[in-house]
Amino acid sequence: EKVEITKAQRALMKVIVDAYNRHKIPQDVAKKLLQDQYSAEENFLLLTEMATSQVQVLVEFTKNIPGFLSLNHEDQIALLKGSAVEAMFLRSAQVFSQKMPNGHTEVLEERIRKSGISEEFMTPMFNFYKSIGELHMIEEEQALLTAITILTPDRPFVKDQQAVERLQEPMLEVLRKLCVLQHPQEPQYFARLLGRLTELRTLNHYHAEMLTSWRMNDHKFTPLLCEIWDVQ
Ligand SMILES: CC(C)c1onc(-c2c(Cl)cccc2Cl)c1COc1ccc(-c2ccc3[nH]c(C(=O)O)cc3c2)cc1
């Protein structure tokens, strides 16, 4: 059938993409990835700084999602806490799949591989990065997919799931249409994108174990990360 994005849907997409492009890690923070200390300690500290900066960016992006600030306040917190790790996997995945040789891709991988994360988590993590890279998402798809991830109704402790569904559904519909228009030769592209969201959920479990092992080795996190990940 003739797929067409309505004016209202284009407006919604523009709000999400503008917010996604406006809220990025400051380049002076990202550039720290290039400094030359590569000890496991130094890598962990740098990744902690990146994650903290990324959470701040994520909160600002989320506040720009139409309707989010009208949700119940406890539910807003529950959505942010429940989606932070997944949103950061999506965002860091986009760094890996960026075409521009911004130089951060290699050093980001190097620092993640040498930051005290055990081998068993490396494989699923870098498989995810590879599977996102293979999708060659345009920025509209990246922005919508991140908003859809944040607006997942069945996060722990969300009370009014219907209110979250009412915000997520229009995003899913715009993304579905966009995928049909952007990838006419690949009718399954939208399903592949949603498959990544399922893969993201499995990474939550690995991440919880990564946090535990870091904490067992007495690694410290920032107050913002402690709050969003309920540690310490
Ligand atoms: C607390 C730290 C050690 C941590 O714990 N888990 C993870 C963790 C890990 Cl490894 C993997 C995935 C998710 C998490 Cl949440 C991390 C490090 O998390 C991040 C690392 C890098 C980035 C990030 C985001 C955007 C960026 N842009 C650029 C740029 O060059 O423009 C670099 C960059 C880095 C975000 C989170």
PDBQT file of the ligand as one rigid body, heavy atoms in Angstrom, charges set to zero:
ROOT
HETATM    1  C1  LIG A 301      30.708   3.460  34.120  1.00  0.00    +0.000 C 
HETATM    2  C2  LIG A 301      31.435   3.033  32.860  1.00  0.00    +0.000 C 
HETATM    3  C3  LIG A 301      32.721   2.252  33.173  1.00  0.00    +0.000 C 
HETATM    4  C4  LIG A 301      30.517   2.163  32.048  1.00  0.00    +0.000 A 
HETATM    5  O1  LIG A 301      29.796   1.148  32.589  1.00  0.00    +0.000 OA
HETATM    6  N1  LIG A 301      29.125   0.551  31.602  1.00  0.00    +0.000 NA
HETATM    7  C5  LIG A 301      29.372   1.185  30.438  1.00  0.00    +0.000 A 
HETATM    8  C6  LIG A 301      28.836   0.861  29.150  1.00  0.00    +0.000 A 
HETATM    9  C7  LIG A 301      29.640   0.214  28.205  1.00  0.00    +0.000 A 
HETATM   10 CL1  LIG A 301      31.268  -0.188  28.625  1.00  0.00    +0.000 Cl
HETATM   11  C8  LIG A 301      29.145  -0.117  26.934  1.00  0.00    +0.000 A 
HETATM   12  C9  LIG A 301      27.825   0.241  26.603  1.00  0.00    +0.000 A 
HETATM   13  C10 LIG A 301      26.997   0.876  27.546  1.00  0.00    +0.000 A 
HETATM   14  C11 LIG A 301      27.528   1.188  28.813  1.00  0.00    +0.000 A 
HETATM   15 CL2  LIG A 301      26.554   1.995  29.960  1.00  0.00    +0.000 Cl
HETATM   16  C12 LIG A 301      30.265   2.231  30.693  1.00  0.00    +0.000 A 
HETATM   17  C13 LIG A 301      30.810   3.194  29.692  1.00  0.00    +0.000 C 
HETATM   18  O2  LIG A 301      29.642   3.749  29.049  1.00  0.00    +0.000 OA
HETATM   19  C14 LIG A 301      29.788   4.571  27.950  1.00  0.00    +0.000 A 
HETATM   20  C15 LIG A 301      30.976   4.686  27.238  1.00  0.00    +0.000 A 
HETATM   21  C16 LIG A 301      31.047   5.565  26.145  1.00  0.00    +0.000 A 
HETATM   22  C17 LIG A 301      29.926   6.301  25.750  1.00  0.00    +0.000 A 
HETATM   23  C18 LIG A 301      29.984   7.228  24.625  1.00  0.00    +0.000 A 
HETATM   24  C19 LIG A 301      28.807   7.847  24.163  1.00  0.00    +0.000 A 
HETATM   25  C20 LIG A 301      28.830   8.775  23.124  1.00  0.00    +0.000 A 
HETATM   26  C21 LIG A 301      30.024   9.087  22.506  1.00  0.00    +0.000 A 
HETATM   27  N2  LIG A 301      30.321   9.958  21.469  1.00  0.00    +0.000 N 
HETATM   28  C22 LIG A 301      31.630   9.868  21.265  1.00  0.00    +0.000 A 
HETATM   29  C23 LIG A 301      32.300  10.651  20.215  1.00  0.00    +0.000 C 
HETATM   30  O3  LIG A 301      33.475  10.345  19.911  1.00  0.00    +0.000 OA
HETATM   31  O4  LIG A 301      31.623  11.598  19.666  1.00  0.00    +0.000 OA
HETATM   32  C24 LIG A 301      32.235   8.953  22.123  1.00  0.00    +0.000 A 
HETATM   33  C25 LIG A 301      31.203   8.458  22.929  1.00  0.00    +0.000 A 
HETATM   34  C26 LIG A 301      31.178   7.529  23.980  1.00  0.00    +0.000 A 
HETATM   35  C27 LIG A 301      28.736   6.146  26.450  1.00  0.00    +0.000 A 
HETATM   36  C28 LIG A 301      28.668   5.274  27.551  1.00  0.00    +0.000 A 
ENDROOT
TORSDOF 0
